């Protein structure tokens, strides 16, 4: 049995993970969906990592899954806990000394989003079409209800690690995401992690739209590493 530690993106809560959590528990695993203090203006990345480490407690056989902005917190957790595998799911990949606020400009996100919006013909104010166009309507509506305020504090200070932690790392790319477009993320993964990401269907939140396939992918990684 493994312990899957699920780290959310910005302005979200543990609800986003519930379809995947059910899939993983049905396969006999423990799951810790971490509630990060995203609304707390006193909380930065260090406090996010503290919250995750505290939620894990004394559990072992850890597999960390980080979504979106959770990519900044996950390596800090891996630096403090004996993690067997880190899976980045549509996640931002930090560079040493780079603040999350700098990440967008450093990676060319504005241009990538503009080009994606032009291809999609999307109304810029339609956030459902941006984040949840491949999510079942009832779950897309639930996601809107569970959105939380996101403090700017963790975006301000440089990411503190000098290098990526020595933990086996995989990147799982949702190829239909309009917020972090596929071609853009493929480039970032190659540049910053040095490998080609694996891909699956899904929008920005494949844990809602494709939880069974996501669980299958995670289990395949676990089996590959004999965890």
KOLZAVEX-437402 format. One record per residue (C-alpha): residue in three letters; x, y, z. Coordinates in nm, 4 decimals. Layout:
! residues N
 rest       c1       c2       c3
  ALA        X        Y        Z
...
! end
This chain:
! residues 227
 rest       c1       c2       c3
  UNK   0.0000   0.0000   0.0000
  UNK   0.1254   0.3469  -0.0904
  UNK   0.0339   0.6847   0.0558
  UNK  -0.0601   0.9303  -0.2168
  UNK  -0.0070   1.2911  -0.1075
  UNK  -0.2127   1.5256  -0.3279
  UNK  -0.1044   1.8910  -0.3463
  UNK  -0.3538   2.1359  -0.4998
  UNK  -0.3034   2.4285  -0.7316
  UNK  -0.3680   2.7928  -0.6474
  UNK  -0.7010   2.8932  -0.4957
  UNK  -0.8416   2.5427  -0.4643
  UNK  -0.9289   2.2995  -0.1879
  UNK  -0.9284   1.9264  -0.1292
  UNK  -1.2647   1.8818  -0.3072
  UNK  -1.0878   1.8883  -0.6450
  UNK  -0.9176   1.5609  -0.5631
  UNK  -1.2217   1.3617  -0.4506
  UNK  -1.2782   1.1581  -0.7736
  UNK  -0.9112   1.0568  -0.7855
  UNK  -0.9049   0.9950  -0.4115
  UNK  -1.1942   0.7500  -0.4477
  UNK  -1.0135   0.5665  -0.7288
  UNK  -0.6929   0.5333  -0.5281
  UNK  -0.8669   0.4245  -0.2081
  UNK  -1.0591   0.1606  -0.4049
  UNK  -0.7203   0.0191  -0.5055
  UNK  -0.6162  -0.0139  -0.1421
  UNK  -0.4052   0.2987  -0.0935
  UNK  -0.4003   0.5692   0.1709
  UNK  -0.4605   0.9227   0.0415
  UNK  -0.3743   1.2589   0.1974
  UNK  -0.5367   1.5496   0.0136
  UNK  -0.3563   1.8528   0.1553
  UNK  -0.5426   2.1722   0.2419
  UNK  -0.2944   2.4554   0.1834
  UNK  -0.3377   2.7978   0.3535
  UNK  -0.3959   2.9789   0.0248
  UNK  -0.6152   3.2518   0.1794
  UNK  -0.3614   3.3409   0.4505
  UNK  -0.1563   3.6498   0.3634
  UNK   0.1036   3.5441   0.6194
  UNK   0.1659   3.2113   0.4444
  UNK   0.4347   3.1661   0.1808
  UNK   0.5861   2.8562   0.0233
  UNK   0.7566   2.7595   0.3500
  UNK   0.4210   2.7545   0.5278
  UNK   0.2674   2.5591   0.2392
  UNK   0.5385   2.2962   0.2814
  UNK   0.4808   2.2954   0.6589
  UNK   0.1098   2.2294   0.6010
  UNK   0.1855   1.9381   0.3693
  UNK   0.4434   1.7825   0.6000
  UNK   0.2042   1.8186   0.8930
  UNK  -0.0792   1.6550   0.6988
  UNK   0.1395   1.3561   0.6113
  UNK   0.2362   1.3012   0.9735
  UNK   0.4124   0.9692   1.0265
  UNK   0.2887   0.7996   0.7103
  UNK   0.5368   0.6207   0.4854
  UNK   0.5631   0.4882   0.1283
  UNK   0.4963   0.8379  -0.0026
  UNK   0.4036   0.9342  -0.3583
  UNK   0.3527   1.3080  -0.4025
  UNK   0.1209   1.4303  -0.6799
  UNK   0.1307   1.8058  -0.7415
  UNK  -0.1120   1.9987  -0.9589
  UNK  -0.0459   2.3370  -1.1231
  UNK   0.0929   2.5838  -0.8619
  UNK   0.1521   2.2832  -0.6355
  UNK   0.4676   2.2300  -0.8416
  UNK   0.6376   2.4993  -0.6334
  UNK   0.5526   2.3300  -0.3018
  UNK   0.6080   1.9655  -0.3957
  UNK   0.9907   1.9742  -0.4219
  UNK   1.0073   2.1430  -0.0798
  UNK   0.8071   1.8536   0.0626
  UNK   1.0352   1.6039  -0.1134
  UNK   1.3347   1.7798   0.0416
  UNK   1.1952   1.7149   0.3900
  UNK   1.0242   1.3749   0.3660
  UNK   1.1308   1.0320   0.2312
  UNK   0.9279   1.0509  -0.0917
  UNK   0.9568   0.7594  -0.3343
  UNK   0.8063   0.9349  -0.6376
  UNK   0.7024   1.2859  -0.7384
  UNK   0.4409   1.3206  -1.0124
  UNK   0.3841   1.6666  -1.1579
  UNK   0.0334   1.7006  -1.3035
  UNK  -0.0018   2.0075  -1.5286
  UNK   0.2354   2.1637  -1.2812
  UNK   0.4582   2.4669  -1.2805
  UNK   0.8265   2.3757  -1.2649
  UNK   1.0337   2.6218  -1.0615
  UNK   1.3962   2.7136  -1.1172
  UNK   1.6347   2.7921  -0.8294
  UNK   1.6044   3.1556  -0.7250
  UNK   1.2926   3.2171  -0.9330
  UNK   0.9812   3.3448  -0.7580
  UNK   0.6431   3.2085  -0.8640
  UNK   0.5534   3.5599  -0.9713
  UNK   0.8501   3.5652  -1.2101
  UNK   0.7708   3.2216  -1.3518
  UNK   0.5005   3.3443  -1.5898
  UNK   0.7223   3.5939  -1.7710
  UNK   1.0304   3.3719  -1.7614
  UNK   0.8454   3.0886  -1.9350
  UNK   0.6525   3.2942  -2.1913
  UNK   0.3078   3.2128  -2.0553
  UNK   0.1312   3.5272  -2.1798
  UNK   0.2217   3.4607  -2.5426
  UNK   0.1335   3.0910  -2.5148
  UNK  -0.2075   3.1734  -2.3637
  UNK  -0.2791   3.4389  -2.6261
  UNK  -0.2033   3.1975  -2.9079
  UNK  -0.4186   2.9278  -2.7442
  UNK  -0.7093   3.1693  -2.6956
  UNK  -0.6895   3.2666  -3.0618
  UNK  -0.7019   2.9018  -3.1673
  UNK  -0.9981   2.8309  -2.9390
  UNK  -1.1934   3.1491  -3.0072
  UNK  -1.2644   3.1557  -2.6329
  UNK  -1.4369   3.4430  -2.4558
  UNK  -1.1620   3.5766  -2.2222
  UNK  -1.4145   3.5992  -1.9374
  UNK  -1.5282   3.2369  -1.9684
  UNK  -1.3256   3.0651  -1.6982
  UNK  -1.5156   2.7374  -1.7327
  UNK  -1.4066   2.7165  -2.0970
  UNK  -1.0519   2.7959  -1.9868
  UNK  -1.0143   2.5504  -1.7014
  UNK  -1.2949   2.2905  -1.7240
  UNK  -1.4057   2.2426  -2.0852
  UNK  -1.3317   1.8657  -2.0599
  UNK  -1.4830   1.8260  -1.7125
  UNK  -1.8363   1.6838  -1.6609
  UNK  -2.0755   1.9810  -1.6190
  UNK  -2.1764   1.8919  -1.2632
  UNK  -1.8113   1.8766  -1.1562
  UNK  -1.7264   2.1957  -1.3432
  UNK  -2.0047   2.3676  -1.1491
  UNK  -1.8729   2.2214  -0.8258
  UNK  -1.5270   2.3503  -0.9048
  UNK  -1.6650   2.7026  -0.9311
  UNK  -1.8286   2.6637  -0.5909
  UNK  -1.5052   2.5407  -0.4331
  UNK  -1.2783   2.8147  -0.5664
  UNK  -1.0920   2.9976  -0.2875
  UNK  -0.9151   3.3285  -0.2619
  UNK  -0.5439   3.3038  -0.3339
  UNK  -0.3014   3.5247  -0.1444
  UNK  -0.0191   3.6836  -0.3465
  UNK   0.2321   3.6169  -0.0673
  UNK   0.3768   3.2853  -0.1966
  UNK   0.4364   3.4402  -0.5388
  UNK   0.6764   3.7033  -0.4090
  UNK   0.9839   3.5273  -0.2704
  UNK   1.2389   3.3188  -0.4661
  UNK   1.1980   2.9431  -0.4700
  UNK   1.4475   2.8402  -0.2000
  UNK   1.6051   2.5165  -0.3226
  UNK   1.9436   2.5206  -0.4955
  UNK   1.8514   2.2206  -0.7117
  UNK   1.5713   1.9763  -0.7833
  UNK   1.5470   1.7143  -0.5056
  UNK   1.6959   1.3706  -0.5725
  UNK   1.3563   1.2019  -0.6069
  UNK   1.2314   1.0102  -0.9126
  UNK   1.0132   1.2602  -1.0994
  UNK   0.7520   1.2141  -1.3695
  UNK   0.5498   1.4784  -1.5532
  UNK   0.1977   1.3945  -1.6687
  UNK   0.0640   1.6443  -1.9215
  UNK  -0.3082   1.6934  -1.9944
  UNK  -0.2948   1.7600  -2.3659
  UNK  -0.6233   1.9559  -2.3890
  UNK  -0.5414   2.2187  -2.1246
  UNK  -0.6091   2.5751  -2.2451
  UNK  -0.4547   2.7486  -1.9424
  UNK  -0.1143   2.5777  -1.9635
  UNK  -0.1121   2.4709  -2.3293
  UNK   0.0490   2.1416  -2.4257
  UNK   0.3233   2.2689  -2.6596
  UNK   0.4239   2.5310  -2.4043
  UNK   0.4458   2.2778  -2.1195
  UNK   0.6347   2.0234  -2.3301
  UNK   0.9031   2.2844  -2.3874
  UNK   0.9261   2.3783  -2.0195
  UNK   0.9518   2.0144  -1.9091
  UNK   1.2344   1.9509  -2.1558
  UNK   1.4178   2.2700  -2.0589
  UNK   1.3820   2.2402  -1.6832
  UNK   1.3651   1.8671  -1.6132
  UNK   1.5455   1.7291  -1.9181
  UNK   1.2886   1.4746  -2.0318
  UNK   0.9728   1.4460  -2.2410
  UNK   0.6466   1.4419  -2.0422
  UNK   0.3922   1.1643  -2.0600
  UNK   0.0487   1.2700  -2.1888
  UNK  -0.3172   1.1931  -2.1238
  UNK  -0.6509   1.3510  -2.2179
  UNK  -0.7888   1.6319  -2.0081
  UNK  -0.8226   2.0025  -1.9415
  UNK  -0.6419   2.1850  -1.6616
  UNK  -0.8031   1.9562  -1.4017
  UNK  -0.7792   1.5966  -1.5280
  UNK  -0.8389   1.4714  -1.1741
  UNK  -1.2012   1.5776  -1.2294
  UNK  -1.2512   1.4766  -1.5905
  UNK  -1.0392   1.1605  -1.6104
  UNK  -0.9834   1.0273  -1.2570
  UNK  -0.9732   0.6583  -1.3540
  UNK  -0.7140   0.7059  -1.6267
  UNK  -0.5134   0.9309  -1.3970
  UNK  -0.5189   0.6639  -1.1256
  UNK  -0.4082   0.4063  -1.3848
  UNK  -0.1140   0.6280  -1.4829
  UNK  -0.0103   0.6823  -1.1226
  UNK  -0.0312   0.3124  -1.0492
  UNK   0.1812   0.2365  -1.3562
  UNK   0.4506   0.4731  -1.2280
  UNK   0.4346   0.3105  -0.8834
  UNK   0.4669  -0.0384  -1.0318
  UNK   0.7530   0.0704  -1.2557
  UNK   0.9511   0.1839  -0.9489
  UNK   0.8349  -0.1112  -0.7331
  UNK   0.6962   0.1208  -0.4681
! end
